[in-house]
């Protein structure tokens, strides 16, 4: 049975590997260059369990199956009650409820963290993420057409939000 917990530094290699799966697939992130551990270390240390946690879903053997982070939204003090939610699931584990489990724990933790609004920014063609967000009460709040380009293919950015 998978377990949900706060990420530790030992989880960073798996978090990076799962992120890099999405970069290679070119369907779930606007990042186009694979991450290294060194590049993601500052991002990881900017998250704290009491304000902007990173959650992982782990298998019984300790393998990280997916992760979700709550991050500072735009870095302005008036937006402190808002967090950007970002999540990825190992491609070998898609369709097994891991994304739902991670989203549920994040939403449940929002009152403790003082977060009243969650925002997700995703590519228009990321239908699985759209379905996940809508399942948890997120609504489409905005759209930026053709802002991302992948080898000549243009894609819009969707903004989804949820008030707690």
Secondary structure, 3 states (H helix, E strand, C coil): CCEEEECCHHHHHHHHHHHHHHHHHCCCCCCCCCCCHHHHHHHHHCCCCCCCCEEEEECCCCCEEEEEEEEECCCCHHHCCEEEEEEEECHHHCCCCHHHHHHHHHHHHHHHHCCCEEEEEEECCCHHHHHHHHHCCCEEEEEEEEEEEECCEEEEEEEEEEEC
